[in-house]
Amino acid sequence: MPPRPFFPRAAKPGSKDASKKSDGKRKADSLNGDAEATPPRKKKTKKEIPQKLDEELLAADLNTDYSKRRKNLRNLRPQMPKKQKWPKVNGVVREREDAPQGWNPEEPDLMPDDLESQIARCLERITENIMPHVYQHKLAELMAKQAERNTLVATEPGLSWPVVQRLDNLKFTLDWLIAENDQYKMVDTVKAIIAQYRSGELDWHPEFVTYWHAGVQLCLPRPFHWEEYRSIHDKCEGHEGFWVEGIFGPASDLSKTSIVRFSLRIPQAQPPDGKGLSSFEFPFMDDTGSTHMSIFEDDISILQDNKNHPLPRCLGVGLHYTSDDRRVPALYRELEVNMWSVDDKCFMSNWEPIPVSIRSGHATRAGADRLSGSWLRHRFYTGTCPDQSMRLWVFNYNPGIPPQGEKTLPTATPAQLTAPFRIGALHPIADFPHLDPTLASGHSLI
């Protein structure tokens, strides 16, 4: 890590350190040879020694490329889980309750962004006849993502996927800055960053940043520290034209870190063939600001299962306000919602009818997320733990006064509680397969 000088810790008279000889041994009493007793004292609360940034040392260190000192994370990461295997079934299993114990649609032995392997696995899972409609839908989403990625990659040939995503965002940002008459004096800086990425001189290094001002790169990739940023910024009088590249993720959806899964079904008085109502589990972005659940027209087609089920009942068109004060009309339909407990292997509540807004198209990439709405917090207890996992914990009982044997929220370790907010690291591991989300909090990457 970049050098951070501390004030020296001076030994206090009468302290344990001051009573030691140079060889580290305690002084002996002149009468009996025993170790000299220290008179009892009241315990004092430890005070943190303040850190002082050495400006000259920082200036000399700005030309150090810390990305080249990064440890090989493959040696730090645990072994990937084994491939999940399910027993053979007779016929076709289409209901979650009938699936083998422990079944889930995830593939923990594959990286989420390894689209080719994920697509091949879907084709394999479909032949196993366990929830094949789930994998057919997943296959369609993966192929759509692969097509979108290939199209975007073709715009910046020869560059890595994170860099391609970052350039796409920077080009959008540049157009916005120009449209706003460059009121923040950042056009030259953004153009310079784009040029450096395209030349290969600058690469995307997760959790490393570079500082820029008025189109000039001020350092090579280095870990972000607030005191360094403040020093460099203030020297440049950086309220205009100052830029920290890498503090935000390469893609525009990287702040969406919390995903929940809900099961939906179409309410019907008489299910087809006298069977139970068919449901489907979708991933949702947990948006605490959305009032109503929001899905897509393509999701309705999935719930209809090739027209085996009718269209959900219509509720009319509703208007809702977005964060930028726009009114957006949307068609609303009646659907029933529930949530599956992986631990208890059952649904967590009764099926409940709710109004759901239907957006056009389908959920594939940034900005096209299904939104959870307020039902989750209406029906369940929810909680988070500052263990750096960004998980949302959901309970159908009060975890503060749990019944015997019930689970509660996890407890964060002291290191997790004091860990700094991760700058530029709010991104899904799917975008960076060489990063390990289980890396111990506070463990240096270099």
C-alpha positions as CSV (number, residue, x, y, z in Angstrom):
1,M,0.0,0.0,0.0
2,P,1.2,3.6,-0.4
3,P,3.4,4.7,2.5
4,R,1.5,6.3,5.4
5,P,3.8,7.7,8.1
6,F,2.6,7.6,11.6
7,F,3.6,9.9,14.5
8,P,6.1,7.9,16.6
9,R,4.7,6.3,19.8
10,A,6.8,7.6,22.7
11,A,7.2,5.4,25.8
12,K,5.7,6.9,28.9
13,P,7.6,7.0,32.2
14,G,6.7,4.1,34.4
15,S,5.0,2.3,31.5
16,K,5.6,-1.3,30.6
17,D,7.8,-0.3,27.7
18,A,9.9,2.1,29.7
19,S,10.6,-0.4,32.4
20,K,12.2,-2.8,30.0
21,K,16.0,-3.1,29.4
22,S,17.4,-2.8,25.9
23,D,17.3,-6.7,25.7
24,G,13.6,-6.7,26.4
25,K,13.8,-8.0,30.0
26,R,12.2,-6.4,33.1
27,K,14.5,-4.8,35.7
28,A,15.2,-7.0,38.7
29,D,14.5,-5.8,42.3
30,S,17.8,-5.2,44.1
31,L,16.7,-7.0,47.3
32,N,15.0,-10.2,46.2
33,G,15.8,-10.5,42.5
34,D,12.1,-10.7,41.6
35,A,10.6,-8.7,38.8
36,E,9.9,-5.2,39.8
37,A,6.2,-4.7,40.6
38,T,4.4,-2.0,38.8
39,P,1.9,-0.1,41.0
40,P,-1.7,-0.6,40.0
41,R,-3.1,2.1,37.8
42,K,-6.5,2.9,36.4
43,K,-7.0,1.6,32.9
44,K,-7.0,4.3,30.3
45,T,-8.9,4.2,27.1
46,K,-6.6,3.8,24.1
47,K,-6.5,6.8,21.9
48,E,-5.8,6.3,18.2
49,I,-2.5,7.9,17.1
50,P,-3.4,10.4,14.3
51,Q,-2.0,9.7,10.9
52,K,-0.2,12.5,9.0
53,L,0.0,12.5,5.3
54,D,3.5,13.2,4.0
55,E,2.9,15.5,1.1
56,E,6.4,15.1,-0.4
57,L,6.3,11.3,-0.1
58,L,2.9,11.3,-1.8
59,A,4.1,13.4,-4.7
60,A,7.0,11.0,-5.3
61,D,4.7,8.0,-5.0
62,L,2.2,9.2,-7.7
63,N,4.2,7.5,-10.4
64,T,4.0,4.1,-8.8
65,D,1.6,1.7,-10.6
66,Y,0.1,-0.3,-7.8
67,S,-2.0,-2.4,-10.2
68,K,1.2,-4.2,-11.1
69,R,1.7,-5.2,-7.4
70,R,-1.7,-6.8,-7.0
71,K,-1.5,-10.3,-5.5
72,N,-2.7,-13.2,-7.5
73,L,-6.2,-13.6,-6.2
74,R,-6.5,-17.1,-7.6
75,N,-4.2,-18.2,-4.8
76,L,-6.4,-16.5,-2.2
77,R,-9.8,-17.7,-3.4
78,P,-11.4,-20.9,-2.1
79,Q,-12.0,-23.8,-4.5
80,M,-15.1,-23.4,-6.6
81,P,-18.1,-25.5,-5.5
82,K,-18.8,-28.8,-7.3
83,K,-21.4,-29.0,-10.0
84,Q,-24.9,-29.5,-8.5
85,K,-26.4,-32.9,-9.5
86,W,-30.1,-33.8,-9.1
87,P,-31.6,-37.3,-9.1
88,K,-33.3,-38.6,-12.3
89,V,-37.1,-38.0,-12.3
90,N,-40.0,-39.7,-14.1
91,G,-41.8,-37.4,-16.4
92,V,-41.4,-33.7,-16.2
93,V,-41.2,-31.7,-12.9
94,R,-42.8,-28.3,-13.3
95,E,-43.7,-27.2,-9.7
96,R,-41.2,-26.0,-7.2
97,E,-42.7,-28.2,-4.4
98,D,-42.1,-31.3,-6.6
99,A,-38.5,-30.5,-7.3
100,P,-35.7,-32.7,-5.7
101,Q,-34.6,-31.5,-2.2
102,G,-32.2,-28.6,-2.5
103,W,-33.0,-27.8,-6.1
104,N,-32.2,-24.3,-7.2
105,P,-31.7,-22.7,-10.6
106,E,-28.2,-21.4,-9.9
107,E,-24.9,-22.9,-11.1
108,P,-22.3,-22.1,-8.3
109,D,-19.5,-23.9,-10.1
110,L,-19.7,-21.4,-13.0
111,M,-18.9,-17.8,-13.1
112,P,-22.1,-15.8,-13.8
113,D,-20.5,-13.9,-16.6
114,D,-19.2,-17.0,-18.3
115,L,-22.1,-16.9,-20.8
116,E,-21.0,-19.7,-23.0
117,S,-20.7,-22.1,-20.1
118,Q,-24.0,-20.9,-18.6
119,I,-25.8,-21.4,-21.9
120,A,-24.4,-24.9,-22.3
121,R,-25.4,-25.8,-18.8
122,C,-29.0,-24.6,-19.5
123,L,-29.2,-26.9,-22.4
124,E,-28.0,-29.7,-20.2
125,R,-30.5,-28.9,-17.5
126,I,-33.4,-28.8,-19.9
127,T,-32.8,-32.5,-20.8
128,E,-33.0,-33.4,-17.1
129,N,-36.7,-32.5,-17.1
130,I,-36.5,-30.8,-13.7
131,M,-38.2,-27.4,-14.0
132,P,-37.2,-27.2,-17.7
133,H,-39.3,-24.1,-18.3
134,V,-37.1,-22.3,-15.8
135,Y,-34.0,-23.1,-17.8
136,Q,-35.7,-22.3,-21.1
137,H,-36.4,-18.8,-19.8
138,K,-32.9,-18.5,-18.3
139,L,-31.4,-19.7,-21.7
140,A,-33.3,-16.9,-23.5
141,E,-32.1,-14.3,-21.1
142,L,-28.5,-15.5,-21.4
143,M,-28.6,-15.5,-25.2
144,A,-30.0,-12.0,-25.2
145,K,-27.2,-10.9,-22.8
146,Q,-24.6,-12.6,-25.0
147,A,-26.0,-10.8,-28.1
148,E,-25.9,-7.4,-26.4
149,R,-22.4,-8.0,-25.1
150,N,-21.1,-9.0,-28.6
151,T,-22.7,-5.9,-30.1
152,L,-21.1,-3.6,-27.5
153,V,-17.7,-5.3,-27.7
154,A,-17.7,-4.9,-31.5
155,T,-17.7,-1.1,-31.0
156,E,-14.3,-1.2,-29.3
157,P,-12.4,-4.1,-30.8
158,G,-9.5,-5.5,-28.9
159,L,-10.4,-4.1,-25.5
160,S,-11.5,-6.0,-22.4
161,W,-15.2,-6.3,-21.4
162,P,-14.9,-4.0,-18.4
163,V,-13.1,-1.3,-20.5
164,V,-15.7,-1.6,-23.2
165,Q,-18.5,-1.0,-20.7
166,R,-16.6,1.9,-19.2
167,L,-16.0,3.5,-22.6
168,D,-19.7,3.2,-23.4
169,N,-20.6,5.1,-20.2
170,L,-17.9,7.7,-20.8
171,K,-19.1,8.4,-24.3
172,F,-22.6,8.9,-22.9
173,T,-21.2,11.1,-20.2
174,L,-19.3,13.1,-22.7
175,D,-22.4,13.8,-24.8
176,W,-24.2,15.0,-21.6
177,L,-21.4,17.3,-20.6
178,I,-21.3,18.8,-24.1
179,A,-25.1,19.3,-24.1
180,E,-24.8,21.1,-20.7
181,N,-22.2,23.5,-22.2
182,D,-19.4,21.9,-20.1
183,Q,-20.4,23.8,-17.1
184,Y,-18.2,21.6,-14.9
185,K,-15.1,22.0,-17.2
186,M,-14.7,18.2,-17.6
187,V,-15.0,17.7,-21.4
188,D,-11.2,17.7,-21.9
189,T,-10.7,15.3,-19.0
190,V,-13.3,12.8,-20.2
191,K,-11.8,13.0,-23.8
192,A,-8.3,12.3,-22.3
193,I,-9.6,9.3,-20.3
194,I,-11.3,7.8,-23.4
195,A,-8.1,8.2,-25.4
196,Q,-6.0,6.5,-22.7
197,Y,-8.4,3.5,-22.6
198,R,-8.5,3.2,-26.3
199,S,-4.7,3.4,-26.6
200,G,-4.2,0.6,-24.0
201,E,-2.2,2.9,-21.7
202,L,-5.1,2.8,-19.2
203,D,-6.8,-0.4,-18.2
204,W,-9.7,-1.0,-15.8
205,H,-8.4,-2.1,-12.4
206,P,-11.1,-2.8,-9.9
207,E,-10.5,-1.0,-6.6
208,F,-7.7,1.2,-8.1
209,V,-8.1,4.8,-9.2
210,T,-6.3,7.5,-11.2
211,Y,-6.6,11.2,-10.6
212,W,-7.2,13.7,-13.5
213,H,-7.4,17.5,-13.8
214,A,-8.0,19.6,-16.9
215,G,-7.3,16.7,-19.2
216,V,-4.0,15.7,-17.5
217,Q,-3.5,12.3,-15.8
218,L,-1.9,13.0,-12.3
219,C,-1.0,9.5,-11.3
220,L,-0.8,5.8,-12.2
221,P,-3.4,3.3,-10.8
222,R,-3.4,3.3,-7.0
223,P,-5.7,2.4,-4.1
224,F,-8.2,5.1,-3.2
225,H,-7.7,6.9,0.2
226,W,-9.7,9.9,1.2
227,E,-6.8,11.9,2.6
228,E,-4.8,11.5,-0.6
229,Y,-7.8,12.5,-2.7
230,R,-8.4,15.6,-0.6
231,S,-4.7,16.6,-0.8
232,I,-4.5,16.2,-4.6
233,H,-7.9,17.8,-5.2
234,D,-7.2,20.9,-3.1
235,K,-3.9,21.5,-4.8
236,C,-5.6,21.5,-8.1
237,E,-8.5,23.6,-6.8
238,G,-10.4,20.8,-8.2
239,H,-14.0,22.0,-8.0
240,E,-13.9,22.3,-11.8
241,G,-12.3,19.7,-14.1
242,F,-11.2,17.3,-11.4
243,W,-12.0,13.6,-11.9
244,V,-11.3,10.3,-10.0
245,E,-11.4,7.6,-12.6
246,G,-12.3,4.2,-11.1
247,I,-14.3,5.4,-8.1
248,F,-17.4,4.3,-10.0
249,G,-17.9,1.0,-11.6
250,P,-17.5,0.5,-15.4
251,A,-21.2,-0.2,-16.0
252,S,-24.2,1.9,-15.2
253,D,-26.0,-0.7,-13.1
254,L,-23.3,-1.4,-10.6
255,S,-25.0,0.4,-7.7
256,K,-27.8,-2.2,-7.8
257,T,-26.4,-4.7,-5.4
258,S,-29.5,-6.2,-3.8
259,I,-31.4,-8.8,-5.7
260,V,-34.4,-10.7,-4.3
261,R,-36.4,-13.6,-5.9
262,F,-40.2,-13.7,-5.9
263,S,-42.5,-16.3,-7.2
264,L,-45.5,-15.1,-9.3
265,R,-48.6,-16.8,-10.7
266,I,-51.8,-15.9,-12.5
267,P,-54.9,-16.2,-10.2
268,Q,-57.4,-18.6,-11.6
269,A,-60.6,-20.1,-10.2
270,Q,-60.0,-23.4,-12.0
271,P,-56.4,-24.5,-12.8
272,P,-55.9,-26.5,-16.0
273,D,-56.2,-30.3,-15.7
274,G,-57.2,-29.9,-12.1
275,K,-53.6,-29.3,-11.0
276,G,-52.2,-26.6,-8.7
277,L,-51.6,-23.2,-10.1
278,S,-48.3,-22.9,-12.0
279,S,-45.8,-20.3,-10.7
280,F,-42.5,-19.0,-11.9
281,E,-39.6,-17.4,-9.8
282,F,-38.1,-14.2,-11.1
283,P,-35.1,-12.2,-9.9
284,F,-36.0,-8.6,-8.8
285,M,-34.0,-5.5,-8.0
286,D,-34.8,-4.7,-4.4
287,D,-35.9,-1.1,-4.8
288,T,-37.0,0.4,-1.5
289,G,-38.3,3.5,-3.3
290,S,-40.7,1.7,-5.6
291,T,-44.3,1.4,-4.3
292,H,-45.6,-1.2,-6.7
293,M,-44.0,-4.3,-8.2
294,S,-42.9,-3.9,-11.8
295,I,-42.3,-6.7,-14.4
296,F,-42.3,-7.0,-18.2
297,E,-44.6,-8.1,-20.9
298,D,-42.3,-11.0,-21.7
299,D,-42.7,-12.2,-18.0
300,I,-46.5,-12.4,-18.6
301,S,-45.9,-14.7,-21.6
302,I,-43.8,-16.9,-19.3
303,L,-46.5,-17.1,-16.7
304,Q,-49.0,-17.9,-19.4
305,D,-46.9,-21.0,-20.3
306,N,-47.6,-21.0,-24.1
307,K,-51.2,-19.8,-23.6
308,N,-52.0,-22.6,-21.1
309,H,-53.1,-19.9,-18.7
310,P,-55.2,-16.8,-19.4
311,L,-54.0,-13.2,-19.3
312,P,-53.9,-11.8,-15.7
313,R,-56.9,-9.6,-15.0
314,C,-56.5,-5.9,-15.9
315,L,-56.7,-3.2,-13.3
316,G,-56.2,-0.2,-15.6
317,V,-53.4,2.3,-16.2
318,G,-51.7,4.0,-13.3
319,L,-49.2,6.9,-13.2
320,H,-46.1,6.9,-11.0
321,Y,-43.4,9.4,-10.5
322,T,-39.8,8.7,-11.1
323,S,-36.9,10.2,-9.2
324,D,-36.4,12.9,-11.8
325,D,-40.1,14.0,-11.5
326,R,-41.4,12.4,-14.6
327,R,-44.9,10.8,-14.7
328,V,-44.8,7.4,-16.3
329,P,-48.0,5.6,-17.3
330,A,-48.1,1.8,-16.9
331,L,-50.7,-0.9,-17.3
332,Y,-51.5,-2.8,-14.1
333,R,-52.6,-6.4,-13.8
334,E,-53.5,-8.7,-10.9
335,L,-50.9,-11.3,-10.0
336,E,-50.3,-13.4,-6.9
337,V,-46.9,-13.3,-5.2
338,N,-45.0,-15.5,-2.8
339,M,-41.4,-16.1,-1.7
340,W,-39.6,-19.5,-1.5
341,S,-37.4,-20.3,1.5
342,V,-34.3,-22.2,0.4
343,D,-33.6,-23.1,4.0
344,D,-37.1,-24.4,4.9
345,K,-37.8,-25.7,1.3
346,C,-41.3,-24.2,1.3
347,F,-43.1,-21.0,0.5
348,M,-42.8,-18.4,3.3
349,S,-46.3,-17.0,3.2
350,N,-49.7,-17.5,1.7
351,W,-50.1,-16.5,-2.0
352,E,-51.3,-12.9,-2.0
353,P,-52.9,-10.9,-4.8
354,I,-51.2,-7.6,-5.6
355,P,-51.3,-5.0,-8.4
356,V,-48.3,-5.2,-10.7
357,S,-47.2,-2.7,-13.3
358,I,-46.3,-4.2,-16.7
359,R,-43.6,-2.6,-18.7
360,S,-42.9,-3.3,-22.4
361,G,-40.1,-5.5,-23.5
362,H,-38.1,-7.8,-21.3
363,A,-35.5,-7.6,-18.5
364,T,-32.0,-8.0,-19.9
365,R,-29.6,-5.2,-18.9
366,A,-29.0,-1.9,-17.1
367,G,-32.2,0.1,-16.6
368,A,-34.4,-2.9,-17.4
369,D,-34.8,-4.4,-14.0
370,R,-37.9,-5.9,-12.4
371,L,-38.6,-3.8,-9.3
372,S,-39.6,-5.5,-6.0
373,G,-42.0,-2.8,-4.8
374,S,-43.2,-2.6,-1.2
375,W,-44.7,-6.1,-0.8
376,L,-41.5,-7.6,0.7
377,R,-41.5,-5.2,3.6
378,H,-45.3,-5.3,3.9
379,R,-45.2,-9.1,4.5
380,F,-41.9,-9.9,6.1
381,Y,-39.3,-8.8,8.6
382,T,-36.1,-7.8,6.8
383,G,-32.6,-6.9,8.0
384,T,-29.0,-6.3,7.0
385,C,-25.7,-7.0,8.6
386,P,-22.6,-4.8,8.1
387,D,-20.5,-7.9,7.2
388,Q,-19.7,-6.5,3.8
389,S,-21.8,-9.1,2.1
390,M,-24.6,-6.7,1.0
391,R,-27.1,-9.5,1.7
392,L,-30.7,-8.8,2.6
393,W,-32.1,-11.2,5.2
394,V,-35.8,-12.0,5.1
395,F,-37.8,-13.6,8.0
396,N,-41.4,-14.6,8.4
397,Y,-41.0,-14.2,12.2
398,N,-39.4,-11.5,14.4
399,P,-35.6,-12.3,14.4
400,G,-35.3,-10.1,17.5
401,I,-37.2,-12.6,19.7
402,P,-36.9,-15.8,17.8
403,P,-38.5,-19.1,18.8
404,Q,-36.3,-21.9,20.0
405,G,-34.0,-23.0,17.3
406,E,-34.9,-20.2,14.8
407,K,-32.2,-18.2,13.0
408,T,-31.4,-14.6,13.6
409,L,-29.3,-12.0,11.8
410,P,-25.6,-12.8,11.6
411,T,-23.1,-10.8,13.6
412,A,-20.4,-8.8,12.0
413,T,-16.8,-9.2,13.2
414,P,-14.9,-6.2,14.6
415,A,-12.9,-6.0,11.3
416,Q,-16.1,-5.9,9.3
417,L,-17.7,-3.2,11.5
418,T,-14.7,-0.9,11.1
419,A,-14.0,-1.6,7.4
420,P,-14.1,1.5,5.2
421,F,-16.8,2.0,2.6
422,R,-15.6,0.3,-0.5
423,I,-15.0,2.9,-3.2
424,G,-15.6,1.8,-6.8
425,A,-16.4,-1.7,-5.6
426,L,-20.2,-1.8,-5.7
427,H,-20.3,-4.1,-8.6
428,P,-21.5,-7.7,-9.2
429,I,-18.8,-10.3,-9.2
430,A,-20.2,-11.4,-12.6
431,D,-18.4,-8.5,-14.2
432,F,-15.0,-9.4,-12.7
433,P,-14.4,-13.2,-12.5
434,H,-10.9,-12.6,-11.2
435,L,-12.2,-10.9,-8.0
436,D,-13.2,-13.0,-5.0
437,P,-16.2,-11.7,-2.9
438,T,-15.1,-13.9,0.0
439,L,-11.8,-12.1,0.3
440,A,-11.4,-11.2,4.0
441,S,-12.4,-7.7,4.9
442,G,-9.4,-5.5,5.2
443,H,-7.1,-7.9,3.3
444,S,-4.8,-6.0,1.0
445,L,-5.1,-6.8,-2.7
446,I,-1.5,-5.7,-3.3
